[in-house]
């Protein structure tokens, strides 16, 4: 049994080497020492203790903390500086005849300073402990009470901890998969304690008198200005219809046409963002993928001005997801359940009130209690992370590539896949119906629901007004730059042989020369030529590439000042480009055959003919498609955009994608999903 033998011989430290003298390093042996939820050094909602001490002492604490956090001061140096500060203040007090309150209890170590300022990170970290197989979750007290390290879930042979023999012969429990988390409610609380933060959250209300806090019904589609006025300009998400359409006071209950419905418990007809402090949250889930995969769950508050919304100091880190492999949906549910419970409390107002700080006329901090509500609006992540968190089938699924409409994976070779007039839309309510059916179903039923209905159970489904497809739209950064831009350059143009050497010149070398010599404003970073040869690249590099891609292509392809209306030469049969061309041709034609069979009414001769077709290599046709695509990207990425401009971007994107399908180019799911932007 795990509690009867020493298991300290197992491999440790395979993933990362961390210096144990690192100020932020936490040893596994020490994690079970504290309580389930660390008790903060100040009561919830109250200012940290340092703010009730003399300003001279508080100033010394702040200087000591800054020296450690930003200038590399060690614990011993901070202790030396604080000792000197105390001696100076005592001398000053004696000479001036001014008694400094609390000088005898002045903090003299970094840990004490952090606690008094309310910035001790250990006070905000809540550890849970996961089973190594099923990721069942326990608190520290629950782990201490286990008779052995074996998982308590039926049929699971995973472990929660191993035993380590100490020098005195005693056995110590070492958690095998710790999950460090932070409270969502406490994170919101800390942000609101910043001076005048509520006023900053309310800046968006200045646009219209109807946005003042108070009774206000949710905005209907007909009342949104953009439906009738196509010149209506959107500067931020505050200007969209959905922002003012969010409804307060809902509860998700059994009943209704689909077996689950959102019920307005008290018929208030209240717009959520018109509550005194109605915060809209965005959750992001992402992984660092390598030999050891580690993930993060973090939250941002959309009420922040756009320029500050995604700054590090405005982000609430909710959890670090342990590796070495990414969790399954069922395992991820065990992690998200912690924050979903808090999100439910914030939405319903069961937190009652949260402290906030304002600056008085004399520059003094004044703490007040404010009613607070929060609503989880969007899961913003790349496609794999988004689909996993919401329970939707993966984007490579044949039937459920798109969670919004019924276009299939193989339809990516058909121009109708990019024609909104042909879309048949799915129902989020139906997703919820079958997700709840799968919640407590046996394994065979869950698998059948996944295959036939495209949904699995996600803990997010318990949230009022949560809709799996609507609330997990494609993230523009991942879709437009890391998805489409990368594929257009590396997949369609380079992989498609559009830079094959010509008799007169080498287009690829000309493209690289352009990238190396182009003059860019100081706000732009230089784009590496490695992006042409398979480098992953950062999203910002692809954004910059998109900005001047038409000019770079013109410089590379032009002959006598014109893009020639001829085909690019084919690569020699022994070159890598030729092998890549054959691979893509086989892939695209295989999907065309599969799609034709799905659609029916296809002759055997047509299927045979498809095998021998190859992609169009005409310079001018490709250039027209790229130009349309770049126009769409430029409009969508603008700092402000009108409804008419949105329509134009959609049309340009559609024209480009349909041109590429007719040219038999290989397109990825992002090209279709962007049609729903």
Secondary structure, DSSP 8 states (H G I E B T S, - for coil): -TTSS--TTS--SSS----TT-TT---GGGTTSS-SS---SS-TTS--GGGGS-HHHHHHHHHHHHHHHHH---HHHHHHHHHHHHHHHHHHHHHHT---TTGGG---SHHHHHHHHT--GGGT-EEEEE-TTT--EE-HHHHHT-SSSB--STT---BSEEEEE-TTS-EEEEESSEEEE--HHHHHHHHHTSBTHHHHHTGGGGG-GGGSSS------TTTSHHHH-TT-EE-SGGGSHHHHH-BSSEEEEE-STTSEEEEESS----BGGGSTTEEEEEEEEEEE-SSS-EEEEEEEETTS-TTTTT-GGGEEEEEEE--SS---HHHHHHHHHHHHHHHHHHHHTTT-EEEEEEE-TTS-EEEEEEE-EEEEEEE---HHHHHHHHTB--TT-SS-S-SSB---SGGGGSGGGG-GGG--B--HHHHHHHHHHHHT--HHHHHHHHHHH-B---GGGGSTT--TTTTS---HIIIIIIIIIHIIIIIIIITTTTT---SS--HHHHHHHHHHH----TTS----GGGGGT----HHHHHHHHHHHHHHHHHHH-BTTB--SSB-----TTSHHHHHHHHHHHHHHHHHHHHHHHH----HHHHHHHTT-----BHHHHHHHHHHHHHHHHHHTSSSEEHHHHHHHHHHHHHHHHHHHHTT----HHHHHGGG-
